[in-house]
Amino acid sequence: MTPRDWLGLWISLAVIGAVVATSEVLRARGVASDLTRKVVHVGIGTWSIPTLFLFDHALAAIILPGLFVLVNLLIHVTGLLPALQDEDRSNLGTIWFPLSYALLLWIFWEPSERGAAAAGLLAMAWGDASASIVGRRWGRHRYTIGGTRKSLEGSGALVLATAAALVVAGWCQTGGGLSAGWIAAVSLAAAAIEAPCGRGLDNLLLPGGVAALFHLLS
């Protein structure tokens, strides 16, 4: 590892620690647990953008997300850090999240491809969080697909947030990103991917699907 890799590692660890600490403080002050989880979800997911530029090597960049696959598995089993836990113990989203993070950074590390990693990870961070928050609080038009209950309002929020993620992703790679038409199409596809996902599987399938589409179309 280079000195730059080490610096990126320590900065990333500090940011992750600050995000998790913030979520715990909010939970202690009475903020709803679904919101404290989304603070971590959005904060760490958004940190994927600096991660793409902080490190020299992909292997160094995936050390922390790889480690957190194991850490989050331990947290899930033991019940530590309740701000990070879903009430549904069958939900493995906290484990799929860092796994997706590590895989996409590893696969799409090259400057000409890293927009795909950004697209997938930001769609997971922003899109999934928006769908969950909007759907739980303002979802009025419900539908069920694949045994999973969602709302049109939540799916709409995911489409808008994913579109924003795709715009940012285009700035992250050499060669540009998607046209407006493709951004709309991929955003709608993201909602279709997320809709039937239950038990946290959206943290695996949504970023993977969006990243693959971005890579193929850009």
C-alpha positions as CSV (number, residue, x, y, z in Angstrom):
1,M,0.0,0.0,0.0
2,T,1.2,3.5,-0.8
3,P,1.2,6.4,1.7
4,R,-1.9,7.8,-0.2
5,D,-3.7,4.5,0.4
6,W,-2.9,4.6,4.1
7,L,-4.1,8.2,4.3
8,G,-7.3,7.3,2.5
9,L,-7.8,4.4,4.9
10,W,-7.5,6.6,8.0
11,I,-9.7,9.3,6.6
12,S,-12.4,6.8,5.6
13,L,-12.3,5.2,9.1
14,A,-12.7,8.6,10.7
15,V,-15.7,9.5,8.5
16,I,-17.4,6.1,9.0
17,G,-16.8,6.4,12.8
18,A,-18.3,10.0,12.8
19,V,-21.4,8.8,10.8
20,V,-22.1,5.9,13.1
21,A,-21.5,8.0,16.2
22,T,-24.0,10.6,14.8
23,S,-26.6,7.9,14.3
24,E,-26.2,6.6,17.9
25,V,-26.5,10.2,19.3
26,L,-29.6,10.7,17.3
27,R,-31.1,7.4,18.5
28,A,-30.3,8.3,22.1
29,R,-32.2,11.6,21.6
30,G,-35.3,9.8,20.5
31,V,-35.0,9.9,16.7
32,A,-36.8,7.0,15.1
33,S,-34.6,4.0,14.5
34,D,-35.4,3.8,10.8
35,L,-34.1,7.3,10.4
36,T,-30.9,6.7,12.3
37,R,-30.2,3.7,10.1
38,K,-30.7,5.8,7.0
39,V,-28.2,8.4,8.4
40,V,-25.6,5.6,8.2
41,H,-26.9,4.3,4.9
42,V,-26.7,7.7,3.2
43,G,-23.6,9.0,4.9
44,I,-21.4,5.9,4.2
45,G,-22.9,5.4,0.8
46,T,-22.1,9.0,-0.3
47,W,-18.6,8.5,1.0
48,S,-18.1,6.1,-2.0
49,I,-17.4,9.2,-4.2
50,P,-14.4,10.5,-2.2
51,T,-13.2,6.8,-1.9
52,L,-12.9,6.6,-5.7
53,F,-10.3,9.4,-5.6
54,L,-8.6,9.0,-2.3
55,F,-6.9,5.7,-2.9
56,D,-4.2,4.5,-5.4
57,H,-5.3,0.9,-5.4
58,A,-8.7,-0.8,-5.3
59,L,-7.5,-3.4,-2.8
60,A,-6.8,-0.7,-0.3
61,A,-10.1,0.9,-1.0
62,I,-12.1,-2.3,-0.2
63,I,-10.3,-3.1,3.1
64,L,-12.9,-1.2,5.2
65,P,-16.1,-2.4,3.4
66,G,-14.7,-5.9,3.4
67,L,-14.1,-5.7,7.2
68,F,-17.5,-4.3,7.8
69,V,-19.1,-7.3,6.1
70,L,-17.8,-9.2,9.1
71,V,-18.4,-6.5,11.7
72,N,-22.0,-6.0,10.6
73,L,-22.6,-9.8,10.7
74,L,-21.4,-9.7,14.3
75,I,-23.6,-6.8,15.1
76,H,-26.6,-8.5,13.5
77,V,-26.0,-11.7,15.5
78,T,-25.3,-10.0,18.8
79,G,-27.7,-7.0,18.6
80,L,-25.0,-4.4,19.3
81,L,-25.5,-0.8,18.1
82,P,-29.3,-0.9,17.7
83,A,-29.2,2.3,15.6
84,L,-27.9,0.2,12.8
85,Q,-30.3,-2.7,13.2
86,D,-33.7,-3.3,11.5
87,E,-36.5,-4.4,13.6
88,D,-36.9,-7.4,11.3
89,R,-34.1,-9.7,12.3
90,S,-34.4,-11.5,9.0
91,N,-33.3,-8.3,7.2
92,L,-29.6,-8.7,6.2
93,G,-29.3,-5.3,4.5
94,T,-26.5,-4.2,6.8
95,I,-24.4,-7.1,5.5
96,W,-25.3,-6.8,1.8
97,F,-24.5,-3.0,2.0
98,P,-20.7,-3.3,2.6
99,L,-20.5,-6.4,0.4
100,S,-22.0,-4.4,-2.6
101,Y,-19.7,-1.5,-1.7
102,A,-16.6,-3.7,-1.8
103,L,-17.6,-5.6,-5.0
104,L,-18.4,-2.5,-7.0
105,L,-15.3,-0.7,-6.1
106,W,-13.2,-3.7,-7.0
107,I,-15.0,-4.4,-10.3
108,F,-15.3,-0.8,-11.5
109,W,-12.1,0.8,-10.2
110,E,-10.6,2.0,-13.4
111,P,-11.1,5.8,-14.1
112,S,-13.0,5.0,-17.3
113,E,-15.4,2.7,-15.4
114,R,-15.7,4.1,-11.9
115,G,-18.9,5.9,-12.8
116,A,-20.6,2.5,-12.7
117,A,-19.5,2.0,-9.1
118,A,-20.7,5.5,-8.2
119,A,-24.0,5.0,-9.9
120,G,-24.7,1.7,-8.1
121,L,-23.6,2.9,-4.7
122,L,-25.3,6.2,-4.8
123,A,-28.5,4.6,-6.0
124,M,-28.3,2.3,-3.0
125,A,-27.5,5.2,-0.6
126,W,-29.9,7.8,-1.9
127,G,-32.5,5.9,-3.8
128,D,-33.2,3.2,-1.3
129,A,-33.1,5.6,1.6
130,S,-35.6,7.9,-0.1
131,A,-37.9,5.1,-1.0
132,S,-37.9,3.8,2.6
133,I,-38.4,7.2,4.3
134,V,-41.0,8.5,1.9
135,G,-42.8,5.2,1.6
136,R,-43.1,4.7,5.4
137,R,-44.2,8.3,6.1
138,W,-46.2,9.4,3.1
139,G,-46.9,6.3,1.1
140,R,-50.7,6.1,0.5
141,H,-50.9,4.1,-2.7
142,R,-49.7,0.7,-1.8
143,Y,-48.9,-2.3,-4.1
144,T,-47.5,-5.7,-3.6
145,I,-45.0,-7.4,-5.8
146,G,-43.0,-10.6,-5.1
147,G,-44.6,-10.7,-1.7
148,T,-43.1,-7.4,-0.8
149,R,-45.4,-4.4,0.0
150,K,-44.2,-1.0,-1.4
151,S,-45.8,2.4,-2.3
152,L,-45.9,4.4,-5.4
153,E,-44.7,7.4,-3.5
154,G,-41.7,5.5,-2.2
155,S,-40.9,4.2,-5.7
156,G,-41.2,7.6,-7.1
157,A,-38.8,9.0,-4.6
158,L,-36.4,6.2,-5.6
159,V,-36.6,7.2,-9.2
160,L,-35.8,10.8,-8.5
161,A,-32.9,10.0,-6.2
162,T,-31.5,7.5,-8.6
163,A,-31.6,10.1,-11.4
164,A,-29.6,12.4,-9.2
165,A,-27.1,9.6,-8.5
166,L,-26.7,8.9,-12.2
167,V,-25.9,12.6,-12.9
168,V,-23.2,12.6,-10.2
169,A,-21.9,9.3,-11.4
170,G,-21.3,10.7,-14.9
171,W,-18.9,13.3,-13.3
172,C,-16.9,10.5,-11.7
173,Q,-15.5,8.8,-14.8
174,T,-13.5,9.8,-17.8
175,G,-15.6,9.7,-20.9
176,G,-18.8,11.1,-19.4
177,G,-22.1,9.5,-18.3
178,L,-25.6,8.8,-19.6
179,S,-27.9,11.0,-21.7
180,A,-31.1,12.4,-20.1
181,G,-33.1,9.6,-21.8
182,W,-31.0,6.8,-20.5
183,I,-31.0,8.4,-17.0
184,A,-34.8,8.3,-17.0
185,A,-34.8,4.7,-18.3
186,V,-32.2,3.4,-15.7
187,S,-34.0,5.3,-12.9
188,L,-37.2,3.5,-13.7
189,A,-35.4,0.2,-14.0
190,A,-33.9,0.8,-10.6
191,A,-37.5,1.1,-9.2
192,A,-38.4,-2.1,-10.9
193,I,-35.4,-3.9,-9.4
194,E,-36.1,-2.6,-5.9
195,A,-39.8,-3.2,-5.8
196,P,-39.8,-7.0,-5.2
197,C,-36.8,-7.0,-2.9
198,G,-37.4,-7.8,0.7
199,R,-35.2,-8.6,3.7
200,G,-32.5,-6.2,2.6
201,L,-31.8,-7.8,-0.7
202,D,-32.2,-4.3,-2.4
203,N,-28.8,-3.5,-0.9
204,L,-27.4,-6.2,-3.1
205,L,-29.5,-6.2,-6.2
206,L,-30.2,-2.5,-6.6
207,P,-26.5,-1.3,-6.7
208,G,-25.5,-4.3,-8.8
209,G,-28.3,-3.7,-11.3
210,V,-27.8,0.0,-11.6
211,A,-24.0,-0.3,-11.9
212,A,-24.3,-2.9,-14.7
213,L,-26.8,-0.8,-16.6
214,F,-24.6,2.3,-16.3
215,H,-21.6,0.4,-17.4
216,L,-23.4,-1.0,-20.5
217,L,-25.0,2.3,-21.5
218,S,-22.3,4.8,-20.8
